[in-house]
Amino acid sequence: MSEQMKVLVVGGGGREHALAWKLKQSPRVAQVFVAPGNGGTARDTNLVNVPMTDVKALREWAQAQGIALT
């Protein structure tokens, strides 16, 4: 099996929560981050909210974290 990847979902709505929730179920995904996230993603212990809305800062953060898929 290939190496697990980190994934970033951008948005703060219910659709993004559903996408992040489903992505985390994949054996190919190590961690799912949601920016900026919402109350539902904050309560989900399998997801990590990233409270950023500045696109440039978010890009730099994603590169530094080694995000494989956005």
mmCIF file of the N, C-alpha and C atoms, coordinates in Angstrom:
data_MODEL
# 
_entry.id   MODEL 
# 
loop_
_atom_site.group_PDB 
_atom_site.id 
_atom_site.type_symbol 
_atom_site.label_atom_id 
_atom_site.label_alt_id 
_atom_site.label_comp_id 
_atom_site.label_asym_id 
_atom_site.label_entity_id 
_atom_site.label_seq_id 
_atom_site.pdbx_PDB_ins_code 
_atom_site.Cartn_x 
_atom_site.Cartn_y 
_atom_site.Cartn_z 
_atom_site.occupancy 
_atom_site.B_iso_or_equiv 
_atom_site.pdbx_formal_charge 
_atom_site.auth_seq_id 
_atom_site.auth_comp_id 
_atom_site.auth_asym_id 
_atom_site.auth_atom_id 
_atom_site.pdbx_PDB_model_num 
ATOM 1   N N  . MET A 1 1  ? 0.844   -1.189 0.000  1.00 0.00 ? 1  MET A N  1 
ATOM 2   C CA . MET A 1 1  ? 0.000   0.000  0.000  1.00 0.00 ? 1  MET A CA 1 
ATOM 3   C C  . MET A 1 1  ? 0.881   1.242  0.000  1.00 0.00 ? 1  MET A C  1 
ATOM 4   N N  . SER A 1 2  ? 0.432   2.275  -0.655 1.00 0.00 ? 2  SER A N  1 
ATOM 5   C CA . SER A 1 2  ? 1.191   3.513  -0.720 1.00 0.00 ? 2  SER A CA 1 
ATOM 6   C C  . SER A 1 2  ? 1.131   4.250  0.617  1.00 0.00 ? 2  SER A C  1 
ATOM 7   N N  . GLU A 1 3  ? 2.008   5.214  0.734  1.00 0.00 ? 3  GLU A N  1 
ATOM 8   C CA . GLU A 1 3  ? 2.089   6.005  1.948  1.00 0.00 ? 3  GLU A CA 1 
ATOM 9   C C  . GLU A 1 3  ? 0.796   6.793  2.162  1.00 0.00 ? 3  GLU A C  1 
ATOM 10  N N  . GLN A 1 4  ? 0.411   6.947  3.418  1.00 0.00 ? 4  GLN A N  1 
ATOM 11  C CA . GLN A 1 4  ? -0.782  7.728  3.726  1.00 0.00 ? 4  GLN A CA 1 
ATOM 12  C C  . GLN A 1 4  ? -0.502  9.212  3.504  1.00 0.00 ? 4  GLN A C  1 
ATOM 13  N N  . MET A 1 5  ? -1.540  9.942  3.115  1.00 0.00 ? 5  MET A N  1 
ATOM 14  C CA . MET A 1 5  ? -1.363  11.359 2.822  1.00 0.00 ? 5  MET A CA 1 
ATOM 15  C C  . MET A 1 5  ? -2.192  12.230 3.749  1.00 0.00 ? 5  MET A C  1 
ATOM 16  N N  . LYS A 1 6  ? -1.766  13.484 3.845  1.00 0.00 ? 6  LYS A N  1 
ATOM 17  C CA . LYS A 1 6  ? -2.513  14.505 4.568  1.00 0.00 ? 6  LYS A CA 1 
ATOM 18  C C  . LYS A 1 6  ? -3.385  15.239 3.561  1.00 0.00 ? 6  LYS A C  1 
ATOM 19  N N  . VAL A 1 7  ? -4.621  15.534 3.965  1.00 0.00 ? 7  VAL A N  1 
ATOM 20  C CA . VAL A 1 7  ? -5.589  16.172 3.076  1.00 0.00 ? 7  VAL A CA 1 
ATOM 21  C C  . VAL A 1 7  ? -6.108  17.444 3.741  1.00 0.00 ? 7  VAL A C  1 
ATOM 22  N N  . LEU A 1 8  ? -6.303  18.487 2.939  1.00 0.00 ? 8  LEU A N  1 
ATOM 23  C CA . LEU A 1 8  ? -6.882  19.745 3.405  1.00 0.00 ? 8  LEU A CA 1 
ATOM 24  C C  . LEU A 1 8  ? -8.184  19.998 2.656  1.00 0.00 ? 8  LEU A C  1 
ATOM 25  N N  . VAL A 1 9  ? -9.263  20.176 3.404  1.00 0.00 ? 9  VAL A N  1 
ATOM 26  C CA . VAL A 1 9  ? -10.562 20.545 2.836  1.00 0.00 ? 9  VAL A CA 1 
ATOM 27  C C  . VAL A 1 9  ? -10.779 22.018 3.173  1.00 0.00 ? 9  VAL A C  1 
ATOM 28  N N  . VAL A 1 10 ? -11.034 22.831 2.147  1.00 0.00 ? 10 VAL A N  1 
ATOM 29  C CA . VAL A 1 10 ? -11.217 24.265 2.347  1.00 0.00 ? 10 VAL A CA 1 
ATOM 30  C C  . VAL A 1 10 ? -12.703 24.587 2.342  1.00 0.00 ? 10 VAL A C  1 
ATOM 31  N N  . GLY A 1 11 ? -13.162 25.194 3.423  1.00 0.00 ? 11 GLY A N  1 
ATOM 32  C CA . GLY A 1 11 ? -14.556 25.603 3.545  1.00 0.00 ? 11 GLY A CA 1 
ATOM 33  C C  . GLY A 1 11 ? -15.045 25.390 4.967  1.00 0.00 ? 11 GLY A C  1 
ATOM 34  N N  . GLY A 1 12 ? -16.216 25.917 5.227  1.00 0.00 ? 12 GLY A N  1 
ATOM 35  C CA . GLY A 1 12 ? -16.733 25.844 6.585  1.00 0.00 ? 12 GLY A CA 1 
ATOM 36  C C  . GLY A 1 12 ? -18.174 25.390 6.671  1.00 0.00 ? 12 GLY A C  1 
ATOM 37  N N  . GLY A 1 13 ? -18.676 24.772 5.624  1.00 0.00 ? 13 GLY A N  1 
ATOM 38  C CA . GLY A 1 13 ? -20.080 24.373 5.624  1.00 0.00 ? 13 GLY A CA 1 
ATOM 39  C C  . GLY A 1 13 ? -20.287 22.886 5.837  1.00 0.00 ? 13 GLY A C  1 
ATOM 40  N N  . GLY A 1 14 ? -21.526 22.501 5.726  1.00 0.00 ? 14 GLY A N  1 
ATOM 41  C CA . GLY A 1 14 ? -21.901 21.102 5.898  1.00 0.00 ? 14 GLY A CA 1 
ATOM 42  C C  . GLY A 1 14 ? -21.327 20.191 4.820  1.00 0.00 ? 14 GLY A C  1 
ATOM 43  N N  . ARG A 1 15 ? -21.249 20.670 3.593  1.00 0.00 ? 15 ARG A N  1 
ATOM 44  C CA . ARG A 1 15 ? -20.660 19.850 2.518  1.00 0.00 ? 15 ARG A CA 1 
ATOM 45  C C  . ARG A 1 15 ? -19.199 19.539 2.809  1.00 0.00 ? 15 ARG A C  1 
ATOM 46  N N  . GLU A 1 16 ? -18.471 20.550 3.270  1.00 0.00 ? 16 GLU A N  1 
ATOM 47  C CA . GLU A 1 16 ? -17.059 20.338 3.592  1.00 0.00 ? 16 GLU A CA 1 
ATOM 48  C C  . GLU A 1 16 ? -16.902 19.360 4.753  1.00 0.00 ? 16 GLU A C  1 
ATOM 49  N N  . HIS A 1 17 ? -17.806 19.457 5.718  1.00 0.00 ? 17 HIS A N  1 
ATOM 50  C CA . HIS A 1 17 ? -17.772 18.519 6.840  1.00 0.00 ? 17 HIS A CA 1 
ATOM 51  C C  . HIS A 1 17 ? -18.007 17.097 6.328  1.00 0.00 ? 17 HIS A C  1 
ATOM 52  N N  . ALA A 1 18 ? -18.971 16.917 5.466  1.00 0.00 ? 18 ALA A N  1 
ATOM 53  C CA . ALA A 1 18 ? -19.265 15.585 4.913  1.00 0.00 ? 18 ALA A CA 1 
ATOM 54  C C  . ALA A 1 18 ? -18.083 15.056 4.098  1.00 0.00 ? 18 ALA A C  1 
ATOM 55  N N  . LEU A 1 19 ? -17.472 15.907 3.284  1.00 0.00 ? 19 LEU A N  1 
ATOM 56  C CA . LEU A 1 19 ? -16.299 15.486 2.509  1.00 0.00 ? 19 LEU A CA 1 
ATOM 57  C C  . LEU A 1 19 ? -15.141 15.080 3.423  1.00 0.00 ? 19 LEU A C  1 
ATOM 58  N N  . ALA A 1 20 ? -14.880 15.899 4.427  1.00 0.00 ? 20 ALA A N  1 
ATOM 59  C CA . ALA A 1 20 ? -13.782 15.617 5.350  1.00 0.00 ? 20 ALA A CA 1 
ATOM 60  C C  . ALA A 1 20 ? -14.043 14.316 6.114  1.00 0.00 ? 20 ALA A C  1 
ATOM 61  N N  . TRP A 1 21 ? -15.250 14.135 6.576  1.00 0.00 ? 21 TRP A N  1 
ATOM 62  C CA . TRP A 1 21 ? -15.641 12.928 7.316  1.00 0.00 ? 21 TRP A CA 1 
ATOM 63  C C  . TRP A 1 21 ? -15.410 11.679 6.462  1.00 0.00 ? 21 TRP A C  1 
ATOM 64  N N  . LYS A 1 22 ? -15.828 11.736 5.207  1.00 0.00 ? 22 LYS A N  1 
ATOM 65  C CA . LYS A 1 22 ? -15.669 10.589 4.318  1.00 0.00 ? 22 LYS A CA 1 
ATOM 66  C C  . LYS A 1 22 ? -14.203 10.365 3.949  1.00 0.00 ? 22 LYS A C  1 
ATOM 67  N N  . LEU A 1 23 ? -13.462 11.430 3.686  1.00 0.00 ? 23 LEU A N  1 
ATOM 68  C CA . LEU A 1 23 ? -12.046 11.297 3.366  1.00 0.00 ? 23 LEU A CA 1 
ATOM 69  C C  . LEU A 1 23 ? -11.288 10.621 4.505  1.00 0.00 ? 23 LEU A C  1 
ATOM 70  N N  . LYS A 1 24 ? -11.617 10.951 5.744  1.00 0.00 ? 24 LYS A N  1 
ATOM 71  C CA . LYS A 1 24 ? -10.913 10.381 6.890  1.00 0.00 ? 24 LYS A CA 1 
ATOM 72  C C  . LYS A 1 24 ? -11.120 8.871  6.988  1.00 0.00 ? 24 LYS A C  1 
ATOM 73  N N  . GLN A 1 25 ? -12.150 8.351  6.376  1.00 0.00 ? 25 GLN A N  1 
ATOM 74  C CA . GLN A 1 25 ? -12.419 6.911  6.406  1.00 0.00 ? 25 GLN A CA 1 
ATOM 75  C C  . GLN A 1 25 ? -11.516 6.122  5.454  1.00 0.00 ? 25 GLN A C  1 
ATOM 76  N N  . SER A 1 26 ? -10.836 6.797  4.554  1.00 0.00 ? 26 SER A N  1 
ATOM 77  C CA . SER A 1 26 ? -9.974  6.127  3.588  1.00 0.00 ? 26 SER A CA 1 
ATOM 78  C C  . SER A 1 26 ? -8.692  5.634  4.253  1.00 0.00 ? 26 SER A C  1 
ATOM 79  N N  . PRO A 1 27 ? -8.280  4.424  3.952  1.00 0.00 ? 27 PRO A N  1 
ATOM 80  C CA . PRO A 1 27 ? -7.018  3.935  4.495  1.00 0.00 ? 27 PRO A CA 1 
ATOM 81  C C  . PRO A 1 27 ? -5.801  4.660  3.903  1.00 0.00 ? 27 PRO A C  1 
ATOM 82  N N  . ARG A 1 28 ? -5.993  5.401  2.838  1.00 0.00 ? 28 ARG A N  1 
ATOM 83  C CA . ARG A 1 28 ? -4.906  6.156  2.201  1.00 0.00 ? 28 ARG A CA 1 
ATOM 84  C C  . ARG A 1 28 ? -4.701  7.530  2.829  1.00 0.00 ? 28 ARG A C  1 
ATOM 85  N N  . VAL A 1 29 ? -5.588  7.915  3.769  1.00 0.00 ? 29 VAL A N  1 
ATOM 86  C CA . VAL A 1 29 ? -5.529  9.247  4.366  1.00 0.00 ? 29 VAL A CA 1 
ATOM 87  C C  . VAL A 1 29 ? -5.096  9.144  5.824  1.00 0.00 ? 29 VAL A C  1 
ATOM 88  N N  . ALA A 1 30 ? -4.003  9.839  6.142  1.00 0.00 ? 30 ALA A N  1 
ATOM 89  C CA . ALA A 1 30 ? -3.487  9.844  7.514  1.00 0.00 ? 30 ALA A CA 1 
ATOM 90  C C  . ALA A 1 30 ? -4.207  10.876 8.373  1.00 0.00 ? 30 ALA A C  1 
ATOM 91  N N  . GLN A 1 31 ? -4.429  12.070 7.824  1.00 0.00 ? 31 GLN A N  1 
ATOM 92  C CA . GLN A 1 31 ? -5.026  13.159 8.597  1.00 0.00 ? 31 GLN A CA 1 
ATOM 93  C C  . GLN A 1 31 ? -5.792  14.074 7.662  1.00 0.00 ? 31 GLN A C  1 
ATOM 94  N N  . VAL A 1 32 ? -6.925  14.582 8.158  1.00 0.00 ? 32 VAL A N  1 
ATOM 95  C CA . VAL A 1 32 ? -7.733  15.532 7.393  1.00 0.00 ? 32 VAL A CA 1 
ATOM 96  C C  . VAL A 1 32 ? -7.816  16.835 8.179  1.00 0.00 ? 32 VAL A C  1 
ATOM 97  N N  . PHE A 1 33 ? -7.475  17.920 7.509  1.00 0.00 ? 33 PHE A N  1 
ATOM 98  C CA . PHE A 1 33 ? -7.569  19.260 8.065  1.00 0.00 ? 33 PHE A CA 1 
ATOM 99  C C  . PHE A 1 33 ? -8.686  19.992 7.338  1.00 0.00 ? 33 PHE A C  1 
ATOM 100 N N  . VAL A 1 34 ? -9.398  20.864 8.049  1.00 0.00 ? 34 VAL A N  1 
ATOM 101 C CA . VAL A 1 34 ? -10.483 21.642 7.462  1.00 0.00 ? 34 VAL A CA 1 
ATOM 102 C C  . VAL A 1 34 ? -10.222 23.114 7.778  1.00 0.00 ? 34 VAL A C  1 
ATOM 103 N N  . ALA A 1 35 ? -10.201 23.945 6.740  1.00 0.00 ? 35 ALA A N  1 
ATOM 104 C CA . ALA A 1 35 ? -9.948  25.376 6.924  1.00 0.00 ? 35 ALA A CA 1 
ATOM 105 C C  . ALA A 1 35 ? -11.089 26.192 6.336  1.00 0.00 ? 35 ALA A C  1 
ATOM 106 N N  . PRO A 1 36 ? -11.758 27.021 7.077  1.00 0.00 ? 36 PRO A N  1 
ATOM 107 C CA . PRO A 1 36 ? -11.519 27.283 8.479  1.00 0.00 ? 36 PRO A CA 1 
ATOM 108 C C  . PRO A 1 36 ? -12.247 26.305 9.406  1.00 0.00 ? 36 PRO A C  1 
ATOM 109 N N  . GLY A 1 37 ? -13.065 25.433 8.841  1.00 0.00 ? 37 GLY A N  1 
ATOM 110 C CA . GLY A 1 37 ? -13.810 24.488 9.659  1.00 0.00 ? 37 GLY A CA 1 
ATOM 111 C C  . GLY A 1 37 ? -15.083 25.099 10.213 1.00 0.00 ? 37 GLY A C  1 
ATOM 112 N N  . ASN A 1 38 ? -15.752 24.341 11.061 1.00 0.00 ? 38 ASN A N  1 
ATOM 113 C CA . ASN A 1 38 ? -16.993 24.803 11.688 1.00 0.00 ? 38 ASN A CA 1 
ATOM 114 C C  . ASN A 1 38 ? -17.190 24.069 13.012 1.00 0.00 ? 38 ASN A C  1 
ATOM 115 N N  . GLY A 1 39 ? -18.288 24.299 13.658 1.00 0.00 ? 39 GLY A N  1 
ATOM 116 C CA . GLY A 1 39 ? -18.557 23.669 14.944 1.00 0.00 ? 39 GLY A CA 1 
ATOM 117 C C  . GLY A 1 39 ? -18.605 22.156 14.864 1.00 0.00 ? 39 GLY A C  1 
ATOM 118 N N  . GLY A 1 40 ? -19.143 21.630 13.774 1.00 0.00 ? 40 GLY A N  1 
ATOM 119 C CA . GLY A 1 40 ? -19.226 20.180 13.603 1.00 0.00 ? 40 GLY A CA 1 
ATOM 120 C C  . GLY A 1 40 ? -17.866 19.546 13.400 1.00 0.00 ? 40 GLY A C  1 
ATOM 121 N N  . THR A 1 41 ? -17.036 20.168 12.591 1.00 0.00 ? 41 THR A N  1 
ATOM 122 C CA . THR A 1 41 ? -15.701 19.604 12.379 1.00 0.00 ? 41 THR A CA 1 
ATOM 123 C C  . THR A 1 41 ? -14.843 19.779 13.628 1.00 0.00 ? 41 THR A C  1 
ATOM 124 N N  . ALA A 1 42 ? -15.102 20.808 14.410 1.00 0.00 ? 42 ALA A N  1 
ATOM 125 C CA . ALA A 1 42 ? -14.355 21.020 15.656 1.00 0.00 ? 42 ALA A CA 1 
ATOM 126 C C  . ALA A 1 42 ? -14.660 19.919 16.670 1.00 0.00 ? 42 ALA A C  1 
ATOM 127 N N  . ARG A 1 43 ? -15.880 19.406 16.673 1.00 0.00 ? 43 ARG A N  1 
ATOM 128 C CA . ARG A 1 43 ? -16.264 18.351 17.615 1.00 0.00 ? 43 ARG A CA 1 
ATOM 129 C C  . ARG A 1 43 ? -15.809 16.969 17.171 1.00 0.00 ? 43 ARG A C  1 
ATOM 130 N N  . ASP A 1 44 ? -15.475 16.822 15.902 1.00 0.00 ? 44 ASP A N  1 
ATOM 131 C CA . ASP A 1 44 ? -15.055 15.520 15.375 1.00 0.00 ? 44 ASP A CA 1 
ATOM 132 C C  . ASP A 1 44 ? -13.571 15.320 15.682 1.00 0.00 ? 44 ASP A C  1 
ATOM 133 N N  . THR A 1 45 ? -13.268 14.356 16.523 1.00 0.00 ? 45 THR A N  1 
ATOM 134 C CA . THR A 1 45 ? -11.884 14.141 16.960 1.00 0.00 ? 45 THR A CA 1 
ATOM 135 C C  . THR A 1 45 ? -10.990 13.606 15.845 1.00 0.00 ? 45 THR A C  1 
ATOM 136 N N  . ASN A 1 46 ? -11.566 13.177 14.726 1.00 0.00 ? 46 ASN A N  1 
ATOM 137 C CA . ASN A 1 46 ? -10.775 12.689 13.595 1.00 0.00 ? 46 ASN A CA 1 
ATOM 138 C C  . ASN A 1 46 ? -10.394 13.786 12.615 1.00 0.00 ? 46 ASN A C  1 
ATOM 139 N N  . LEU A 1 47 ? -10.897 15.001 12.842 1.00 0.00 ? 47 LEU A N  1 
ATOM 140 C CA . LEU A 1 47 ? -10.627 16.131 11.954 1.00 0.00 ? 47 LEU A CA 1 
ATOM 141 C C  . LEU A 1 47 ? -9.932  17.236 12.736 1.00 0.00 ? 47 LEU A C  1 
ATOM 142 N N  . VAL A 1 48 ? -9.155  18.053 12.026 1.00 0.00 ? 48 VAL A N  1 
ATOM 143 C CA . VAL A 1 48 ? -8.461  19.169 12.667 1.00 0.00 ? 48 VAL A CA 1 
ATOM 144 C C  . VAL A 1 48 ? -8.840  20.455 11.950 1.00 0.00 ? 48 VAL A C  1 
ATOM 145 N N  . ASN A 1 49 ? -9.431  21.396 12.689 1.00 0.00 ? 49 ASN A N  1 
ATOM 146 C CA . ASN A 1 49 ? -9.739  22.703 12.121 1.00 0.00 ? 49 ASN A CA 1 
ATOM 147 C C  . ASN A 1 49 ? -8.475  23.552 12.057 1.00 0.00 ? 49 ASN A C  1 
ATOM 148 N N  . VAL A 1 50 ? -8.335  24.277 10.963 1.00 0.00 ? 50 VAL A N  1 
ATOM 149 C CA . VAL A 1 50 ? -7.225  25.211 10.782 1.00 0.00 ? 50 VAL A CA 1 
ATOM 150 C C  . VAL A 1 50 ? -7.880  26.581 10.611 1.00 0.00 ? 50 VAL A C  1 
ATOM 151 N N  . PRO A 1 51 ? -7.863  27.409 11.654 1.00 0.00 ? 51 PRO A N  1 
ATOM 152 C CA . PRO A 1 51 ? -8.615  28.670 11.609 1.00 0.00 ? 51 PRO A CA 1 
ATOM 153 C C  . PRO A 1 51 ? -7.945  29.737 10.754 1.00 0.00 ? 51 PRO A C  1 
ATOM 154 N N  . MET A 1 52 ? -7.855  29.479 9.441  1.00 0.00 ? 52 MET A N  1 
ATOM 155 C CA . MET A 1 52 ? -7.234  30.437 8.508  1.00 0.00 ? 52 MET A CA 1 
ATOM 156 C C  . MET A 1 52 ? -8.191  30.727 7.366  1.00 0.00 ? 52 MET A C  1 
ATOM 157 N N  . THR A 1 53 ? -8.268  31.987 7.005  1.00 0.00 ? 53 THR A N  1 
ATOM 158 C CA . THR A 1 53 ? -9.049  32.370 5.825  1.00 0.00 ? 53 THR A CA 1 
ATOM 159 C C  . THR A 1 53 ? -8.183  33.095 4.798  1.00 0.00 ? 53 THR A C  1 
ATOM 160 N N  . ASP A 1 54 ? -6.985  33.503 5.192  1.00 0.00 ? 54 ASP A N  1 
ATOM 161 C CA . ASP A 1 54 ? -6.066  34.158 4.271  1.00 0.00 ? 54 ASP A CA 1 
ATOM 162 C C  . ASP A 1 54 ? -5.463  33.099 3.342  1.00 0.00 ? 54 ASP A C  1 
ATOM 163 N N  . VAL A 1 55 ? -5.717  33.216 2.056  1.00 0.00 ? 55 VAL A N  1 
ATOM 164 C CA . VAL A 1 55 ? -5.319  32.199 1.084  1.00 0.00 ? 55 VAL A CA 1 
ATOM 165 C C  . VAL A 1 55 ? -3.798  32.016 1.032  1.00 0.00 ? 55 VAL A C  1 
ATOM 166 N N  . LYS A 1 56 ? -3.066  33.094 1.051  1.00 0.00 ? 56 LYS A N  1 
ATOM 167 C CA . LYS A 1 56 ? -1.606  32.999 0.991  1.00 0.00 ? 56 LYS A CA 1 
ATOM 168 C C  . LYS A 1 56 ? -1.060  32.281 2.233  1.00 0.00 ? 56 LYS A C  1 
ATOM 169 N N  . ALA A 1 57 ? -1.540  32.658 3.402  1.00 0.00 ? 57 ALA A N  1 
ATOM 170 C CA . ALA A 1 57 ? -1.096  32.023 4.639  1.00 0.00 ? 57 ALA A CA 1 
ATOM 171 C C  . ALA A 1 57 ? -1.484  30.543 4.660  1.00 0.00 ? 57 ALA A C  1 
ATOM 172 N N  . LEU A 1 58 ? -2.669  30.235 4.152  1.00 0.00 ? 58 LEU A N  1 
ATOM 173 C CA . LEU A 1 58 ? -3.120  28.848 4.113  1.00 0.00 ? 58 LEU A CA 1 
ATOM 174 C C  . LEU A 1 58 ? -2.255  28.025 3.158  1.00 0.00 ? 58 LEU A C  1 
ATOM 175 N N  . ARG A 1 59 ? -1.902  28.591 2.021  1.00 0.00 ? 59 ARG A N  1 
ATOM 176 C CA . ARG A 1 59 ? -1.020  27.901 1.078  1.00 0.00 ? 59 ARG A CA 1 
ATOM 177 C C  . ARG A 1 59 ? 0.332   27.605 1.713  1.00 0.00 ? 59 ARG A C  1 
ATOM 178 N N  . GLU A 1 60 ? 0.888   28.600 2.376  1.00 0.00 ? 60 GLU A N  1 
ATOM 179 C CA . GLU A 1 60 ? 2.185   28.418 3.031  1.00 0.00 ? 60 GLU A CA 1 
ATOM 180 C C  . GLU A 1 60 ? 2.107   27.356 4.124  1.00 0.00 ? 60 GLU A C  1 
ATOM 181 N N  . TRP A 1 61 ? 1.021   27.381 4.887  1.00 0.00 ? 61 TRP A N  1 
ATOM 182 C CA . TRP A 1 61 ? 0.818   26.384 5.948  1.00 0.00 ? 61 TRP A CA 1 
ATOM 183 C C  . TRP A 1 61 ? 0.717   24.986 5.340  1.00 0.00 ? 61 TRP A C  1 
ATOM 184 N N  . ALA A 1 62 ? -0.050  24.856 4.267  1.00 0.00 ? 62 ALA A N  1 
ATOM 185 C CA . ALA A 1 62 ? -0.240  23.553 3.622  1.00 0.00 ? 62 ALA A CA 1 
ATOM 186 C C  . ALA A 1 62 ? 1.084   23.021 3.080  1.00 0.00 ? 62 ALA A C  1 
ATOM 187 N N  . GLN A 1 63 ? 1.881   23.873 2.487  1.00 0.00 ? 63 GLN A N  1 
ATOM 188 C CA . GLN A 1 63 ? 3.186   23.447 1.977  1.00 0.00 ? 63 GLN A CA 1 
ATOM 189 C C  . GLN A 1 63 ? 4.088   23.005 3.127  1.00 0.00 ? 63 GLN A C  1 
ATOM 190 N N  . ALA A 1 64 ? 4.078   23.743 4.212  1.00 0.00 ? 64 ALA A N  1 
ATOM 191 C CA . ALA A 1 64 ? 4.917   23.397 5.364  1.00 0.00 ? 64 ALA A CA 1 
ATOM 192 C C  . ALA A 1 64 ? 4.483   22.087 6.018  1.00 0.00 ? 64 ALA A C  1 
ATOM 193 N N  . GLN A 1 65 ? 3.180   21.789 5.968  1.00 0.00 ? 65 GLN A N  1 
ATOM 194 C CA . GLN A 1 65 ? 2.653   20.556 6.569  1.00 0.00 ? 65 GLN A CA 1 
ATOM 195 C C  . GLN A 1 65 ? 2.771   19.344 5.662  1.00 0.00 ? 65 GLN A C  1 
ATOM 196 N N  . GLY A 1 66 ? 3.092   19.562 4.405  1.00 0.00 ? 66 GLY A N  1 
ATOM 197 C CA . GLY A 1 66 ? 3.183   18.450 3.469  1.00 0.00 ? 66 GLY A CA 1 
ATOM 198 C C  . GLY A 1 66 ? 1.831   17.924 3.037  1.00 0.00 ? 66 GLY A C  1 
ATOM 199 N N  . ILE A 1 67 ? 0.875   18.822 2.867  1.00 0.00 ? 67 ILE A N  1 
ATOM 200 C CA . ILE A 1 67 ? -0.469  18.443 2.425  1.00 0.00 ? 67 ILE A CA 1 
ATOM 201 C C  . ILE A 1 67 ? -0.362  17.895 1.000  1.00 0.00 ? 67 ILE A C  1 
ATOM 202 N N  . ALA A 1 68 ? -0.900  16.705 0.780  1.00 0.00 ? 68 ALA A N  1 
ATOM 203 C CA . ALA A 1 68 ? -0.807  16.058 -0.520 1.00 0.00 ? 68 ALA A CA 1 
ATOM 204 C C  . ALA A 1 68 ? -1.989  16.372 -1.435 1.00 0.00 ? 68 ALA A C  1 
ATOM 205 N N  . LEU A 1 69 ? -3.142  16.677 -0.834 1.00 0.00 ? 69 LEU A N  1 
ATOM 206 C CA . LEU A 1 69 ? -4.362  16.896 -1.615 1.00 0.00 ? 69 LEU A CA 1 
ATOM 207 C C  . LEU A 1 69 ? -5.183  17.983 -0.951 1.00 0.00 ? 69 LEU A C  1 
ATOM 208 N N  . THR A 1 70 ? -5.636  18.945 -1.758 1.00 0.00 ? 70 THR A N  1 
ATOM 209 C CA . THR A 1 70 ? -6.509  20.012 -1.247 1.00 0.00 ? 70 THR A CA 1 
ATOM 210 C C  . THR A 1 70 ? -7.789  19.991 -2.049 1.00 0.00 ? 70 THR A C  1 
# 
